[in-house]
Amino acid sequence: MRRFVILLTVAALACLAAAAAAIGPGGRARADSTFSFAAAGDLGANGNTSGVLNAVAASGPQIFFPLGDLSYTQVTPESKWCSFVNNILGANTATEVLAGNHDDNDGPDGFIGNFAACLPDQIGGVHGTYGEEYYADYPPAAPLVRFIMISPGLDLNADGSNWSYKQLTSHYNWTANAIDGARAAGIPWVVVGMHEYCLSLVNHSCFISDDLMNLLISKKVDLDLQAHDHAYSRSKQLAYSPGCSWVSSTSFNPACVADANPASGYTAGNGTVIATVGSGGISINSQDPTLAWAPYFQTYMGSNNNATYGFLKVTVSATQMSAQFVRGSGGSYTDSFSLTQPGSTTSPSPTPTPSPSPSPSASPSPSPTSTSPGAQASVRSSATYASTASESSSTIPMPAGWQPGDVVYAGYELTSSGGSVTVPAGWVQAVPQFRSASSTSSLSGVLRRVMQPGDPNSLTISHTSGRFAAVSAAIQGADNTTPEDVTPTADANSGVAFPNVEIPSITPVQQDALLLDFAAVRDGTNGSVATLHRAQRHDQRDAGVQRRLRDLQRRHRDERARTVLQRRDRPGRRHRCHVRPHHLR
């Protein structure tokens, strides 16, 4: 895995101060990075629900998706159900809600808008309407999965009609575009979730439309999650073939089965696995393995087959998605299956479970090769600001085109005798405020924020009255959980003669660095100039060497990139602050 370093340089008065900090691992997902998520629908708030939620908490997923039909008014109002869930799952698991038919405009058991308000999105980067129709990439900085959550067949229109996902409707097109966008972005996995079903082991017509089910199969969505059927069932891997141009919800065509591997180890990209997980706690109904379409299914659990409340836990890496049904209460049913990317060295060995019907022959297993390295972190864009007179509040622009999940750094310099800067809400000091060795009137620092959906395109910073200059840079592909892995250090540049700035030495963790410098210079006129230079390599052999910048347009010997903000309001006096490399993996 390649890792990258950001070098931040900030300028203050009289050019005689510098500081450095190292940013921690980020970038596109490493082959060995993993996370897990859990899903179950039809929950309620009873002893079985508690058993399921406690099992979710014990399994430690990063995300839990309740797939609709949430409280069943076993506790009211909606906020009490949210508290019921939070009290068990705690702060370590993000609960991302989705509407069910008991939670839509016609539902008697609460309204999804209220559930979404008390269990708001926690993973960030949501596109669409959270709780109803939305997608999000996770982890945000280096996505392994695009989660697409939709609400076919639910009464969510203002006129009381149901949302249609039939071909050519806006909801159908939205879903298709979300899938295509994930593939275009190179995200390894696509998971679609909804409350109601089309194929399941109950004798009922398709709720969501055959069009939608076939859209997901035709685009080879990796995992299709659904509920509404209060049981658990899981299909074989389904796909189109020369003998299958359409999957019917009322009959079986063996040509539509891409893989019926009895061990349930499938090759990713060959088709879609459908999992019905309506076993969250409210009740369990029976399943019918004699239905005409039952041969599409590999396994099932219901009131007539080892009735067990539980959830589906899915562990994800860049090369494999492995899932298991986890018991919460009741019986002892288990299921496990996996999807492995072609060419992966991972060889899954899930435990097979009874199949409700005979299976067609299995497709070939993948041949192992090595995994590919992660992609690099990079600068998306930058922006600058410089006041032309003293002010006590400055509004600096955010970098153009920033995206949720980007890590934005804002380097600033305040010229004010004994001045201070207030850190804005939601931002942190990546580099603590410090002053130049030659003037206490120059205060510099670097702020940081992981951008969230709905964030404004500007940042207002309150400070002591004085001249203020800043530059912001949006970094895509950075670790937005723990960006810094090295404690920032400062160098006030004592004894360094004007107009030089000495940058502290730094030893990066890995070779290959993306480096940025922030600098501010004042030279007697009112105005500002900003430049952004980038370097794609930084070798460890260059580390530990102090460098002096004799001119703002001169590049570092090791091709270090820099963002330079020049602020001119006094002749012949400049200050720069060097921020030590921050590793982005």
Order of alpha helices (4+ residues) and beta strands (2+ residues): beta-beta-beta-alpha-beta-alpha-beta-alpha-beta-beta-beta-alpha-beta-alpha-beta-beta-beta-beta-beta-beta-beta-beta-beta-beta-beta-beta-beta-beta-beta-beta-beta-beta-beta-beta-beta-beta-beta-beta
